Amino acid sequence: MTQIIKTTDYASQVSSLSKQKPIEEILGEIIGDKWYDYRKRWKNASSRKAETDFPLFVLFEDQYACNLTCKMCVHGHKDLEKIYSYNGKLDFSTFKSLIDECVEHNCPSICMNNGNEPLLERDIFDRIRYASDKGIIDIHMNTNATLLDKEKSEMLLESGLTRLLIGFDGFTKEEYEIVRKGAHYESVIENIDYFLKLKKKLKKRLPVVRISLVLMKDNSNHLEDFIGYWLDRVDYVAIQNFLNFDSNYSKSIRLKKAINETSKKICTIPWERVVVTGDGEVLPCCSQIGRPLSVGNIHKSSIYDIWNSSQIKNLRKKLMKKEFKDLPVCAECLGIAN
């Protein structure tokens, strides 16, 4: 029997499984010494014992936009738009200047989206290529794959992308389409299959491909089937806890099947990364409910200055002391009762 390797990220409440070597090892073999230096720095930052002078991971949410209205996402809850939506778009020129700042401060990793669907961006491939050419070594992109047609598959494989992270939340057609509202099971499966076959045909090692599922009652009946099916096809599979949205805006629901050790309830994100939104807000949090935690705006300050501001330093101190009374968003995300 092939050994399945499992790793858990307690900050994001995600369990990853692979039949291959750990993804860390695969990327290390491809990228080399710069990768190992990056991961050493990441481990130190995640320990929360020291603060870096610049985030190690920057996520760019170019706009508040998605073509689906999924159950586990703010885009699927109209009553939340007044809280989490915004006007504005991160134009290519601004994006390039931010990438230049990342490179200046030796930031090794970025993501091409956060709560948005990146394939809605016509210049997404140019953005990836710019970051890759500038020397960013680990470039992530999350997508629902509904727009991942043959042309986009070919462009992605030549773009310099390091990780393609596909959300596919159901083993059966019924499960998938209940959760991923607006998507069509067969067409998305076809898109993913084409991408994987083309990657193999072109003998591309990158991007590594992850399939993920946000576990909830609507798709939990075939979890083992889901994992088994995709582990034979992609580099790794991720299972994530579900953050449910109710009339009080948000409420954490923990499903023991997803991650059996979520009692550690810590957050390392403000020591590792920031999200830059389409209107320029900088968030020390990649949760969909993290917008109220904004610590600055890139149209007024640099990422460097925001990262080293008293505002974000105070947030880190309160997280370390577990002062969740002053951090209701963090308490909700971590499932900690106030």
TORKOL-4160 file (C-alpha; in steps of 0.2 Angstrom, whole numbers, padded with zeros to 4 digits, m for minus):
338
<pt num="1" X="0000" Y="0000" Z="0000"/>
<pt num="2" X="0006" Y="0017" Z="m0005"/>
<pt num="3" X="0010" Y="0028" Z="0011"/>
<pt num="4" X="0000" Y="0043" Z="0012"/>
<pt num="5" X="0009" Y="0058" Z="0020"/>
<pt num="6" X="m0001" Y="0070" Z="0031"/>
<pt num="7" X="0004" Y="0087" Z="0036"/>
<pt num="8" X="m0007" Y="0100" Z="0046"/>
<pt num="9" X="m0006" Y="0119" Z="0046"/>
<pt num="10" X="m0015" Y="0124" Z="0062"/>
<pt num="11" X="m0016" Y="0142" Z="0058"/>
<pt num="12" X="m0027" Y="0139" Z="0042"/>
<pt num="13" X="m0035" Y="0124" Z="0049"/>
<pt num="14" X="m0029" Y="0113" Z="0034"/>
<pt num="15" X="m0024" Y="0095" Z="0033"/>
<pt num="16" X="m0014" Y="0091" Z="0017"/>
<pt num="17" X="m0011" Y="0073" Z="0011"/>
<pt num="18" X="0000" Y="0066" Z="m0003"/>
<pt num="19" X="0006" Y="0050" Z="m0010"/>
<pt num="20" X="0022" Y="0057" Z="m0016"/>
<pt num="21" X="0036" Y="0065" Z="m0006"/>
<pt num="22" X="0031" Y="0080" Z="0005"/>
<pt num="23" X="0027" Y="0095" Z="m0006"/>
<pt num="24" X="0041" Y="0104" Z="0003"/>
<pt num="25" X="0054" Y="0091" Z="m0003"/>
<pt num="26" X="0047" Y="0092" Z="m0021"/>
<pt num="27" X="0048" Y="0111" Z="m0022"/>
<pt num="28" X="0065" Y="0110" Z="m0013"/>
<pt num="29" X="0072" Y="0099" Z="m0027"/>
<pt num="30" X="0065" Y="0110" Z="m0041"/>
<pt num="31" X="0069" Y="0127" Z="m0033"/>
<pt num="32" X="0085" Y="0124" Z="m0023"/>
<pt num="33" X="0094" Y="0133" Z="m0010"/>
<pt num="34" X="0083" Y="0148" Z="m0010"/>
<pt num="35" X="0068" Y="0137" Z="m0006"/>
<pt num="36" X="0077" Y="0130" Z="0009"/>
<pt num="37" X="0082" Y="0147" Z="0015"/>
<pt num="38" X="0064" Y="0153" Z="0013"/>
<pt num="39" X="0056" Y="0138" Z="0023"/>
<pt num="40" X="0069" Y="0141" Z="0037"/>
<pt num="41" X="0063" Y="0159" Z="0038"/>
<pt num="42" X="0045" Y="0154" Z="0038"/>
<pt num="43" X="0048" Y="0141" Z="0052"/>
<pt num="44" X="0056" Y="0155" Z="0062"/>
<pt num="45" X="0041" Y="0167" Z="0059"/>
<pt num="46" X="0028" Y="0154" Z="0062"/>
<pt num="47" X="0036" Y="0151" Z="0079"/>
<pt num="48" X="0030" Y="0169" Z="0084"/>
<pt num="49" X="0046" Y="0171" Z="0094"/>
<pt num="50" X="0053" Y="0184" Z="0082"/>
<pt num="51" X="0046" Y="0197" Z="0070"/>
<pt num="52" X="0053" Y="0199" Z="0052"/>
<pt num="53" X="0056" Y="0216" Z="0044"/>
<pt num="54" X="0044" Y="0211" Z="0030"/>
<pt num="55" X="0031" Y="0198" Z="0027"/>
<pt num="56" X="0036" Y="0182" Z="0019"/>
<pt num="57" X="0020" Y="0179" Z="0009"/>
<pt num="58" X="0009" Y="0193" Z="0001"/>
<pt num="59" X="m0008" Y="0189" Z="m0006"/>
<pt num="60" X="m0015" Y="0200" Z="m0019"/>
<pt num="61" X="m0034" Y="0201" Z="m0020"/>
<pt num="62" X="m0036" Y="0212" Z="m0036"/>
<pt num="63" X="m0054" Y="0215" Z="m0034"/>
<pt num="64" X="m0070" Y="0209" Z="m0024"/>
<pt num="65" X="m0076" Y="0197" Z="m0038"/>
<pt num="66" X="m0081" Y="0179" Z="m0041"/>
<pt num="67" X="m0091" Y="0170" Z="m0054"/>
<pt num="68" X="m0098" Y="0158" Z="m0041"/>
<pt num="69" X="m0109" Y="0160" Z="m0025"/>
<pt num="70" X="m0102" Y="0145" Z="m0014"/>
<pt num="71" X="m0110" Y="0141" Z="0002"/>
<pt num="72" X="m0093" Y="0143" Z="0012"/>
<pt num="73" X="m0089" Y="0160" Z="0005"/>
<pt num="74" X="m0094" Y="0178" Z="0008"/>
<pt num="75" X="m0099" Y="0179" Z="m0011"/>
<pt num="76" X="m0113" Y="0167" Z="m0007"/>
<pt num="77" X="m0120" Y="0177" Z="0006"/>
<pt num="78" X="m0128" Y="0194" Z="0000"/>
<pt num="79" X="m0131" Y="0200" Z="0018"/>
<pt num="80" X="m0112" Y="0200" Z="0021"/>
<pt num="81" X="m0108" Y="0211" Z="0006"/>
<pt num="82" X="m0111" Y="0227" Z="0015"/>
<pt num="83" X="m0097" Y="0222" Z="0028"/>
<pt num="84" X="m0084" Y="0213" Z="0017"/>
<pt num="85" X="m0086" Y="0220" Z="m0001"/>
<pt num="86" X="m0078" Y="0235" Z="m0008"/>
<pt num="87" X="m0076" Y="0245" Z="m0023"/>
<pt num="88" X="m0059" Y="0247" Z="m0032"/>
<pt num="89" X="m0046" Y="0236" Z="m0041"/>
<pt num="90" X="m0028" Y="0234" Z="m0040"/>
<pt num="91" X="m0021" Y="0239" Z="m0057"/>
<pt num="92" X="m0007" Y="0231" Z="m0065"/>
<pt num="93" X="0005" Y="0246" Z="m0063"/>
<pt num="94" X="0002" Y="0246" Z="m0044"/>
<pt num="95" X="0004" Y="0227" Z="m0043"/>
<pt num="96" X="0021" Y="0229" Z="m0052"/>
<pt num="97" X="0027" Y="0242" Z="m0039"/>
<pt num="98" X="0021" Y="0231" Z="m0025"/>
<pt num="99" X="0031" Y="0216" Z="m0032"/>
<pt num="100" X="0046" Y="0227" Z="m0034"/>
<pt num="101" X="0044" Y="0231" Z="m0015"/>
<pt num="102" X="0043" Y="0213" Z="m0011"/>
<pt num="103" X="0058" Y="0209" Z="m0021"/>
<pt num="104" X="0068" Y="0223" Z="m0013"/>
<pt num="105" X="0064" Y="0216" Z="0004"/>
<pt num="106" X="0068" Y="0198" Z="m0001"/>
<pt num="107" X="0050" Y="0192" Z="0000"/>
<pt num="108" X="0050" Y="0175" Z="m0008"/>
<pt num="109" X="0032" Y="0170" Z="m0009"/>
<pt num="110" X="0015" Y="0178" Z="m0016"/>
<pt num="111" X="m0003" Y="0172" Z="m0020"/>
<pt num="112" X="m0012" Y="0179" Z="m0035"/>
<pt num="113" X="m0029" Y="0180" Z="m0025"/>
<pt num="114" X="m0037" Y="0179" Z="m0008"/>
<pt num="115" X="m0056" Y="0179" Z="m0009"/>
<pt num="116" X="m0058" Y="0182" Z="m0027"/>
<pt num="117" X="m0057" Y="0172" Z="m0043"/>
<pt num="118" X="m0041" Y="0176" Z="m0052"/>
<pt num="119" X="m0045" Y="0169" Z="m0069"/>
<pt num="120" X="m0058" Y="0184" Z="m0070"/>
<pt num="121" X="m0042" Y="0195" Z="m0073"/>
<pt num="122" X="m0037" Y="0197" Z="m0091"/>
<pt num="123" X="m0019" Y="0201" Z="m0086"/>
<pt num="124" X="m0017" Y="0187" Z="m0073"/>
<pt num="125" X="m0004" Y="0178" Z="m0083"/>
<pt num="126" X="0006" Y="0194" Z="m0086"/>
<pt num="127" X="0005" Y="0197" Z="m0067"/>
<pt num="128" X="0012" Y="0180" Z="m0064"/>
<pt num="129" X="0025" Y="0181" Z="m0076"/>
<pt num="130" X="0031" Y="0198" Z="m0070"/>
<pt num="131" X="0033" Y="0191" Z="m0052"/>
<pt num="132" X="0042" Y="0176" Z="m0058"/>
<pt num="133" X="0054" Y="0186" Z="m0069"/>
<pt num="134" X="0057" Y="0197" Z="m0054"/>
<pt num="135" X="0063" Y="0182" Z="m0044"/>
<pt num="136" X="0048" Y="0178" Z="m0033"/>
<pt num="137" X="0051" Y="0159" Z="m0030"/>
<pt num="138" X="0034" Y="0153" Z="m0024"/>
<pt num="139" X="0019" Y="0159" Z="m0033"/>
<pt num="140" X="0002" Y="0152" Z="m0028"/>
<pt num="141" X="m0015" Y="0154" Z="m0036"/>
<pt num="142" X="m0032" Y="0147" Z="m0030"/>
<pt num="143" X="m0046" Y="0145" Z="m0043"/>
<pt num="144" X="m0062" Y="0136" Z="m0044"/>
<pt num="145" X="m0057" Y="0130" Z="m0061"/>
<pt num="146" X="m0073" Y="0135" Z="m0070"/>
<pt num="147" X="m0064" Y="0146" Z="m0081"/>
<pt num="148" X="m0048" Y="0135" Z="m0084"/>
<pt num="149" X="m0051" Y="0131" Z="m0102"/>
<pt num="150" X="m0038" Y="0124" Z="m0114"/>
<pt num="151" X="m0030" Y="0141" Z="m0118"/>
<pt num="152" X="m0029" Y="0147" Z="m0100"/>
<pt num="153" X="m0021" Y="0130" Z="m0096"/>
<pt num="154" X="m0008" Y="0132" Z="m0109"/>
<pt num="155" X="m0004" Y="0150" Z="m0103"/>
<pt num="156" X="m0003" Y="0145" Z="m0085"/>
<pt num="157" X="0009" Y="0131" Z="m0088"/>
<pt num="158" X="0021" Y="0144" Z="m0096"/>
<pt num="159" X="0018" Y="0158" Z="m0084"/>
<pt num="160" X="0030" Y="0153" Z="m0070"/>
<pt num="161" X="0016" Y="0148" Z="m0057"/>
<pt num="162" X="0023" Y="0137" Z="m0043"/>
<pt num="163" X="0007" Y="0131" Z="m0036"/>
<pt num="164" X="m0011" Y="0129" Z="m0043"/>
<pt num="165" X="m0023" Y="0126" Z="m0029"/>
<pt num="166" X="m0040" Y="0121" Z="m0035"/>
<pt num="167" X="m0056" Y="0121" Z="m0024"/>
<pt num="168" X="m0067" Y="0106" Z="m0029"/>
<pt num="169" X="m0079" Y="0103" Z="m0014"/>
<pt num="170" X="m0088" Y="0087" Z="m0017"/>
<pt num="171" X="m0085" Y="0069" Z="m0023"/>
<pt num="172" X="m0102" Y="0067" Z="m0032"/>
<pt num="173" X="m0110" Y="0079" Z="m0044"/>
<pt num="174" X="m0124" Y="0082" Z="m0032"/>
<pt num="175" X="m0112" Y="0086" Z="m0017"/>
<pt num="176" X="m0101" Y="0097" Z="m0028"/>
<pt num="177" X="m0115" Y="0108" Z="m0036"/>
<pt num="178" X="m0124" Y="0110" Z="m0019"/>
<pt num="179" X="m0109" Y="0118" Z="m0012"/>
<pt num="180" X="m0101" Y="0126" Z="m0028"/>
<pt num="181" X="m0116" Y="0136" Z="m0033"/>
<pt num="182" X="m0116" Y="0141" Z="m0051"/>
<pt num="183" X="m0103" Y="0128" Z="m0056"/>
<pt num="184" X="m0106" Y="0113" Z="m0067"/>
<pt num="185" X="m0097" Y="0097" Z="m0061"/>
<pt num="186" X="m0094" Y="0089" Z="m0078"/>
<pt num="187" X="m0086" Y="0104" Z="m0086"/>
<pt num="188" X="m0075" Y="0108" Z="m0071"/>
<pt num="189" X="m0069" Y="0090" Z="m0071"/>
<pt num="190" X="m0065" Y="0091" Z="m0089"/>
<pt num="191" X="m0055" Y="0107" Z="m0086"/>
<pt num="192" X="m0045" Y="0099" Z="m0073"/>
<pt num="193" X="m0042" Y="0083" Z="m0083"/>
<pt num="194" X="m0036" Y="0093" Z="m0098"/>
<pt num="195" X="m0024" Y="0103" Z="m0087"/>
<pt num="196" X="m0016" Y="0088" Z="m0079"/>
<pt num="197" X="m0014" Y="0079" Z="m0095"/>
<pt num="198" X="m0006" Y="0094" Z="m0104"/>
<pt num="199" X="0006" Y="0096" Z="m0089"/>
<pt num="200" X="0011" Y="0078" Z="m0091"/>
<pt num="201" X="0013" Y="0079" Z="m0109"/>
<pt num="202" X="0024" Y="0095" Z="m0108"/>
<pt num="203" X="0034" Y="0086" Z="m0094"/>
<pt num="204" X="0031" Y="0101" Z="m0083"/>
<pt num="205" X="0035" Y="0099" Z="m0064"/>
<pt num="206" X="0027" Y="0116" Z="m0060"/>
<pt num="207" X="0015" Y="0121" Z="m0055"/>
<pt num="208" X="0012" Y="0108" Z="m0042"/>
<pt num="209" X="m0007" Y="0104" Z="m0041"/>
<pt num="210" X="m0018" Y="0103" Z="m0026"/>
<pt num="211" X="m0036" Y="0099" Z="m0025"/>
<pt num="212" X="m0045" Y="0105" Z="m0009"/>
<pt num="213" X="m0062" Y="0102" Z="m0001"/>
<pt num="214" X="m0070" Y="0113" Z="0013"/>
<pt num="215" X="m0078" Y="0100" Z="0023"/>
<pt num="216" X="m0096" Y="0102" Z="0029"/>
<pt num="217" X="m0111" Y="0091" Z="0031"/>
<pt num="218" X="m0116" Y="0093" Z="0013"/>
<pt num="219" X="m0100" Y="0084" Z="0006"/>
<pt num="220" X="m0094" Y="0074" Z="0021"/>
<pt num="221" X="m0102" Y="0057" Z="0016"/>
<pt num="222" X="m0089" Y="0053" Z="0003"/>
<pt num="223" X="m0074" Y="0061" Z="0010"/>
<pt num="224" X="m0063" Y="0045" Z="0009"/>
<pt num="225" X="m0069" Y="0042" Z="m0009"/>
<pt num="226" X="m0064" Y="0060" Z="m0013"/>
<pt num="227" X="m0047" Y="0059" Z="m0006"/>
<pt num="228" X="m0043" Y="0042" Z="m0014"/>
<pt num="229" X="m0049" Y="0048" Z="m0031"/>
<pt num="230" X="m0039" Y="0064" Z="m0031"/>
<pt num="231" X="m0023" Y="0057" Z="m0023"/>
<pt num="232" X="m0020" Y="0047" Z="m0038"/>
<pt num="233" X="m0021" Y="0062" Z="m0050"/>
<pt num="234" X="m0014" Y="0077" Z="m0041"/>
<pt num="235" X="0002" Y="0081" Z="m0031"/>
<pt num="236" X="m0008" Y="0083" Z="m0015"/>
<pt num="237" X="m0026" Y="0085" Z="m0007"/>
<pt num="238" X="m0031" Y="0097" Z="0006"/>
<pt num="239" X="m0046" Y="0096" Z="0018"/>
<pt num="240" X="m0051" Y="0112" Z="0027"/>
<pt num="241" X="m0063" Y="0116" Z="0041"/>
<pt num="242" X="m0079" Y="0126" Z="0037"/>
<pt num="243" X="m0082" Y="0143" Z="0043"/>
<pt num="244" X="m0100" Y="0145" Z="0042"/>
<pt num="245" X="m0109" Y="0162" Z="0040"/>
<pt num="246" X="m0126" Y="0164" Z="0050"/>
<pt num="247" X="m0136" Y="0180" Z="0053"/>
<pt num="248" X="m0124" Y="0186" Z="0066"/>
<pt num="249" X="m0111" Y="0187" Z="0052"/>
<pt num="250" X="m0100" Y="0172" Z="0056"/>
<pt num="251" X="m0099" Y="0157" Z="0068"/>
<pt num="252" X="m0086" Y="0144" Z="0068"/>
<pt num="253" X="m0091" Y="0126" Z="0065"/>
<pt num="254" X="m0078" Y="0112" Z="0068"/>
<pt num="255" X="m0080" Y="0095" Z="0060"/>
<pt num="256" X="m0069" Y="0082" Z="0068"/>
<pt num="257" X="m0067" Y="0073" Z="0052"/>
<pt num="258" X="m0057" Y="0087" Z="0044"/>
<pt num="259" X="m0043" Y="0090" Z="0057"/>
<pt num="260" X="m0042" Y="0080" Z="0073"/>
<pt num="261" X="m0030" Y="0092" Z="0082"/>
<pt num="262" X="m0038" Y="0109" Z="0080"/>
<pt num="263" X="m0038" Y="0112" Z="0099"/>
<pt num="264" X="m0021" Y="0120" Z="0097"/>
<pt num="265" X="m0031" Y="0136" Z="0092"/>
<pt num="266" X="m0017" Y="0148" Z="0088"/>
<pt num="267" X="m0014" Y="0160" Z="0074"/>
<pt num="268" X="0003" Y="0163" Z="0066"/>
<pt num="269" X="m0003" Y="0173" Z="0051"/>
<pt num="270" X="0001" Y="0191" Z="0057"/>
<pt num="271" X="0019" Y="0185" Z="0058"/>
<pt num="272" X="0020" Y="0177" Z="0041"/>
<pt num="273" X="0009" Y="0186" Z="0028"/>
<pt num="274" X="m0003" Y="0200" Z="0023"/>
<pt num="275" X="m0017" Y="0202" Z="0011"/>
<pt num="276" X="m0018" Y="0217" Z="m0001"/>
<pt num="277" X="m0035" Y="0220" Z="m0007"/>
<pt num="278" X="m0041" Y="0229" Z="m0023"/>
<pt num="279" X="m0044" Y="0245" Z="m0014"/>
<pt num="280" X="m0027" Y="0245" Z="m0006"/>
<pt num="281" X="m0031" Y="0239" Z="0012"/>
<pt num="282" X="m0018" Y="0228" Z="0020"/>
<pt num="283" X="m0025" Y="0214" Z="0031"/>
<pt num="284" X="m0014" Y="0204" Z="0043"/>
<pt num="285" X="m0027" Y="0190" Z="0040"/>
<pt num="286" X="m0032" Y="0179" Z="0025"/>
<pt num="287" X="m0049" Y="0174" Z="0033"/>
<pt num="288" X="m0064" Y="0180" Z="0023"/>
<pt num="289" X="m0070" Y="0189" Z="0039"/>
<pt num="290" X="m0053" Y="0198" Z="0041"/>
<pt num="291" X="m0057" Y="0215" Z="0033"/>
<pt num="292" X="m0061" Y="0224" Z="0049"/>
<pt num="293" X="m0043" Y="0220" Z="0055"/>
<pt num="294" X="m0035" Y="0232" Z="0041"/>
<pt num="295" X="m0019" Y="0239" Z="0047"/>
<pt num="296" X="m0016" Y="0252" Z="0033"/>
<pt num="297" X="m0017" Y="0255" Z="0015"/>
<pt num="298" X="m0004" Y="0254" Z="0001"/>
<pt num="299" X="m0010" Y="0270" Z="m0007"/>
<pt num="300" X="m0004" Y="0279" Z="0009"/>
<pt num="301" X="0010" Y="0269" Z="0016"/>
<pt num="302" X="0022" Y="0255" Z="0010"/>
<pt num="303" X="0020" Y="0237" Z="0014"/>
<pt num="304" X="0036" Y="0238" Z="0024"/>
<pt num="305" X="0030" Y="0253" Z="0035"/>
<pt num="306" X="0013" Y="0245" Z="0038"/>
<pt num="307" X="0021" Y="0228" Z="0042"/>
<pt num="308" X="0032" Y="0237" Z="0055"/>
<pt num="309" X="0018" Y="0249" Z="0062"/>
<pt num="310" X="0013" Y="0249" Z="0080"/>
<pt num="311" X="m0005" Y="0244" Z="0074"/>
<pt num="312" X="0001" Y="0227" Z="0068"/>
<pt num="313" X="0013" Y="0225" Z="0082"/>
<pt num="314" X="m0001" Y="0227" Z="0095"/>
<pt num="315" X="m0011" Y="0215" Z="0086"/>
<pt num="316" X="0003" Y="0202" Z="0088"/>
<pt num="317" X="0005" Y="0206" Z="0106"/>
<pt num="318" X="m0014" Y="0203" Z="0109"/>
<pt num="319" X="m0014" Y="0186" Z="0100"/>
<pt num="320" X="0001" Y="0181" Z="0110"/>
<pt num="321" X="m0008" Y="0185" Z="0126"/>
<pt num="322" X="m0024" Y="0177" Z="0120"/>
<pt num="323" X="m0033" Y="0194" Z="0123"/>
<pt num="324" X="m0048" Y="0188" Z="0112"/>
<pt num="325" X="m0060" Y="0200" Z="0120"/>
<pt num="326" X="m0051" Y="0214" Z="0110"/>
<pt num="327" X="m0050" Y="0203" Z="0095"/>
<pt num="328" X="m0068" Y="0197" Z="0091"/>
<pt num="329" X="m0064" Y="0193" Z="0073"/>
<pt num="330" X="m0049" Y="0182" Z="0078"/>
<pt num="331" X="m0060" Y="0173" Z="0091"/>
<pt num="332" X="m0073" Y="0169" Z="0078"/>
<pt num="333" X="m0060" Y="0163" Z="0066"/>
<pt num="334" X="m0052" Y="0151" Z="0078"/>
<pt num="335" X="m0069" Y="0145" Z="0085"/>
<pt num="336" X="m0065" Y="0153" Z="0103"/>
<pt num="337" X="m0081" Y="0157" Z="0113"/>
<pt num="338" X="m0081" Y="0175" Z="0120"/>
